[in-house]
Amino acid sequence: MEHHVVIEKLCSCAKKEEMSQITSYETKDSALEAAQTQLAYMQGHFCGKHEFQLVEVNDNYVIGMVSGCGCQG
């Protein structure tokens, strides 16, 4: 069974970084590790006005934007 990391909404910062909206992993642990790494990258390298959260949904991980900077998504 595949597990996915999903960026709920690709803002302009994510598009500029050419991030994939959905990435797939063979194990839940590897998906969680990738999601946590991706979240940390997004928190540290984007415009600084974004706030993200990681939520588990049906054995997948969704990175959602809690607040935005007004950039075009």
Buried (B, 14 or more C-beta within 10 A) or exposed (E): EEBBBBBEEBBBBBEEEEBEBEBBBEEBEEBBBBBBEBBEEBEEEBEEEBBBEBEEEEEBBBBBBEEBBEBEE
